[in-house]
Amino acid sequence: MSHLTEGMTFDRAALAEKPLTKGEYDNCTFTGCDLSGADLSGMRFIQCTFTGCNLSMARITKTVWMDATFKDCKMLGLRWDSCDPFGLALMPDGCVMDHSSFYGVKLRKAVFRHTQMRETDLTECDLTGATLHHCDLAGATFDNTILEKADLSTALNYTIDPDRNKIKKAHFALHGLPGLLAKYDIRIDI
C-alpha cells in the first residue's frame, strides 16, 4: 500500500529537508515549492493546492491530479498527456504552462484563468465547455481539438482553423476574429 499524507502543508524549506515520498497526497498545500525536474510519476494529488510552485519539466507519468488547484505556478514543458486520465481536473490561475502537451487529454469544463500557454500542444484535446479566461495561447497548436461550448472570449493570441477543429457554440470575441481567419491570409481591421 502506498504512503498516504493528508492535510499537510509543504514549503520550500520542508521539501529541502525531506523530499516528497511516493504515495498519495490528499488535501495538502504546497507553497513556494521547487519541484522542477522532480519525478512525480505514479503519485496521487487529490484536492491539493499549489501556490507559487515551480513544477517545470517534472515527470508526471501516471500521476493523478484530481481537483488540483495551481495559483501563480511555473509549469513549463509538462506532459499532461502522460498523466493518469481518471479524474484529471486542473484549475490553473496565473500560471505559466508554456511548451506543455495536452495531446488527446479530456479537460471538459476545465477553467484556466490568466494563464500563459504559449507553444502548448492542444491537439485532439477535449475542451468541451472549458473556459480559457485571459489566457495567452500564442503558438498553441489546435488540431482536431474539441472546443464546443468553450469560452475563449477573453483568450489572446490564438490561431484556430475552424475547419480542423470542432468549435460549435464556442464563444469568441471580436478581437479573436483574426485568429479564426488566419489561414485565409486576409487583413481584418477592427
C-alpha positions in Angstrom: 0.0 0.0 0.0 1.3 3.4 -0.8 2.1 6.2 1.6 -0.9 8.5 2.4 -0.4 12.1 3.5 -3.5 14.1 4.4 -3.9 17.8 5.2 -0.2 18.7 5.4 1.4 22.0 4.3 4.7 21.8 2.5 7.0 24.7 1.6 10.5 25.1 0.1 12.3 24.6 3.4 10.3 21.5 4.3 11.0 19.8 1.0 14.7 20.7 1.1 14.8 18.9 4.5 12.7 15.9 3.4 11.7 15.4 -0.2 8.3 14.1 -1.2 7.9 10.3 -0.9 5.9 8.3 -3.4 2.3 8.0 -2.4 -1.0 9.8 -2.2 -1.4 13.4 -1.0 -4.9 14.3 -0.1 -6.0 17.9 0.7 -2.4 19.1 1.0 -1.0 22.6 0.4 2.3 23.3 -1.4 3.6 26.8 -1.2 6.8 28.1 -2.9 8.0 24.5 -3.6 10.6 23.8 -6.2 9.6 20.6 -7.8 11.3 21.3 -11.2 12.6 18.2 -12.7 11.2 16.1 -9.9 9.9 12.6 -10.6 6.2 12.7 -9.5 5.3 9.7 -11.6 2.7 7.5 -10.1 1.9 9.8 -7.3 -1.7 10.9 -6.4 -2.6 14.6 -5.7 -6.2 14.8 -4.6 -7.7 18.2 -3.8 -4.2 19.7 -3.4 -3.3 23.4 -3.8 0.0 24.5 -5.3 0.8 28.2 -4.8 3.9 29.9 -6.3 5.5 26.5 -7.0 7.8 25.5 -9.9 6.9 22.2 -11.4 8.7 22.8 -14.7 9.9 19.7 -16.5 8.7 17.4 -13.7 8.0 13.8 -14.7 4.3 13.1 -14.3 3.7 9.8 -15.9 0.6 8.1 -14.5 0.3 10.9 -11.9 -3.2 11.5 -10.6 -4.3 15.2 -10.4 -7.9 15.2 -9.1 -9.2 18.7 -8.4 -5.7 20.1 -8.3 -5.5 23.9 -8.0 -2.5 25.8 -9.2 -2.0 29.5 -8.4 0.9 31.5 -9.8 2.9 28.4 -10.6 5.6 27.9 -13.2 4.8 24.7 -15.1 6.9 24.6 -18.3 7.2 21.5 -20.5 4.8 19.2 -18.6 3.4 16.1 -20.4 -0.2 16.2 -19.2 -0.9 13.6 -21.8 1.1 11.1 -19.8 -0.9 11.5 -16.6 -3.5 9.1 -15.3 -6.6 10.4 -17.2 -9.0 9.2 -14.5 -10.4 12.2 -12.7 -7.9 14.6 -14.3 -9.1 18.1 -13.2 -6.8 21.1 -13.2 -7.6 24.6 -12.1 -4.6 26.9 -13.1 -4.8 30.6 -12.2 -2.0 33.0 -13.1 0.3 30.1 -14.2 2.9 29.7 -16.9 2.3 26.5 -18.8 4.3 27.1 -22.0 5.6 24.2 -24.1 3.3 21.7 -22.3 1.4 18.8 -24.0 -2.3 18.1 -23.6 -2.4 15.8 -26.6 -5.6 13.9 -26.5 -6.4 14.9 -22.9 -10.0 15.3 -21.8 -10.4 18.6 -19.9 -14.2 19.1 -20.2 -15.3 22.2 -18.3 -11.8 23.0 -17.2 -11.2 26.5 -16.1 -7.9 28.2 -17.0 -7.5 31.8 -15.7 -4.8 34.3 -16.5 -2.6 31.5 -17.7 0.1 31.7 -20.3 0.0 28.6 -22.6 2.4 29.6 -25.4 3.5 26.8 -27.7 1.3 24.4 -25.9 0.0 21.3 -27.8 -3.8 21.0 -27.6 -4.0 18.6 -30.5 -7.1 16.2 -30.1 -7.7 17.7 -26.6 -11.3 17.7 -25.5 -12.0 21.2 -24.1 -15.8 20.9 -24.3 -17.3 23.6 -22.1 -13.9 24.8 -20.9 -13.1 28.4 -20.1 -9.8 30.0 -21.1 -10.2 33.3 -19.3 -7.5 35.8 -20.3 -5.1 33.0 -21.4 -2.2 33.7 -23.8 -2.3 31.0 -26.5 0.4 32.3 -28.8 1.8 29.5 -30.9 -0.6 26.9 -29.3 -1.5 24.0 -31.6 -5.2 23.3 -32.1 -5.7 20.4 -34.4 -8.8 18.2 -34.2 -9.4 19.9 -30.9 -12.9 19.8 -29.4 -13.8 23.4 -28.3 -17.6 23.0 -28.4 -19.3 25.4 -25.9 -15.8 26.5 -24.8 -15.4 30.2 -23.8 -12.4 31.8 -25.5 -14.0 35.3 -25.4 -11.1 36.8 -23.4 -8.3 34.5 -24.7 -5.5 36.1 -26.6 -3.1 35.3 -29.5 -4.7 32.0 -30.7 -4.9 30.7 -34.2 -7.6 28.1 -34.7 -8.7 26.7 -38.0 -12.5 26.2 -37.8 -12.2 23.5 -40.5 -9.8 21.4 -38.5 -11.4 21.8 -35.0 -14.8 21.4 -33.5 -16.0 24.9 -32.4 -19.8 24.6 -32.4 -21.3 27.0 -29.9 -17.9 28.2 -28.7 -17.6 31.8 -27.5 -15.2 34.1 -29.2 -14.8 37.9 -29.0 -14.4 40.2 -32.0 -10.7 40.7 -31.2 -10.2 37.0 -31.7 -11.6 37.0 -35.3 -8.1 37.3 -36.9 -7.1 34.1 -35.1 -10.0 32.2 -36.6 -9.4 33.5 -40.1 -5.6 33.4 -40.2 -5.5 30.6 -42.8 -7.1 33.0 -45.4 -4.2 35.5 -45.1 -6.6 38.4 -45.1 -6.4 41.7 -43.3 -9.1 42.4 -40.7 -9.5 46.0 -39.4 -11.2 46.1 -36.0 
